Amino acid sequence: MAQSGRGELFAEIEAKVRELVSATGLTAELEVQVFFEDELLFVSATRRDADGAVLWRSSHAASPDSGSLSALREAGDELVTRVAADAALAAAVDGGADD
């Protein structure tokens, strides 16, 4: 599989994570990582305060059926859903949007 295809897919997954996490109101210094290693797809999001301290982190991995774009996309969608659910819970616990 071409790296550019994966790169584009990973950028789409990152954008989805940013959109869904931002929708919860948790927007401060959001870092998102998406990568494929050792036959696992990893998606993580970390929210930091102005000083760089970690306020919240969600990290999940999935084992796609193959390394094909369609399998990676399916696994990515599952991971985005998990990260978004973690963000919604964090927003509920934190009482809403960032200051």
N, C-alpha and C positions, 0 to 999 in steps of 0.2 A: 504494500500500500504506500502510496506517495506520502511523504511527510507533510507536504502542503495541504493535502486533504485532511490529515489529522490536525494540523495546526488550525485550519479553518473551523473544524468541528470543536476543538478545544476552546477556541475563541467564542463560539456560539454558546457553549456550556457555561463559560465564565460570564458572558453577558446575561444569561438566564439567571444565574446565581445572584449577580448584582441587582438585577431587576426585582427578583422575588424577596431578597433580603431587604432592599431599600423600601419595598412596599410595606414592610413591618414597622418602618421608622428607625431601624437600626442602621444608620448610615455612616457613623464616624469611622474614618480611616479603615475602610474595608479592603482587605487583601484577599484575593482569590487565586488559588492554584489548581490547575488541572494537568495531570500527566498520566502516562501509561508506562508501567514498569513491571517486570516479572509477571506478565500476563494479567496484571491488575490495573484497573482504571481508578485513579484517586481524584477526589474533588474535596477541597477544603476551603473554608472561609474563616478569616480571623478579623475581628473588630478590635481596634486599638483606641485608646484615648489620646489626647493631644501630646502626652509625654511618651507615647509608644507602648504603654503597658497594655497587656492583653486583657480585654474586657469580656470577650466571648470567642469561642472557637468551635467550629463544627468540622469534622473530618471523617470522610467515609470512603470505603473502597468497594469495588465490585469486580467480579470475575466474568467478563463477557464470554459468550459462547465461542468467539473467535476474535481476531484482531481486525476484522473487516469494519468499514465505516458504519455499516448498519448495526452491527453488534455493539460497537462502541457508543453509537448514538442512543441505543436502547438502554445500555448500562448507565450512560451519562444522564439520561432523563430520570432514571431511578434515583441516582445520587443527588441530582438537583432537588428532587422532591424531599429527600431526607434532610438536606441542608436547610431548605426552606422551612420544613417543620421544626427543626431546631431553632431557627431564627424566630419563628412565631412564638415558640415557647419562651425564648429568652426575652422577647419584647413584652410578653404577658407578665413575666416575673419582674422585669425592670420597670414596668409601669408605662411602657410606650416609647416614644421617640427619644433620640439622643438629645442631650442639652447642647 
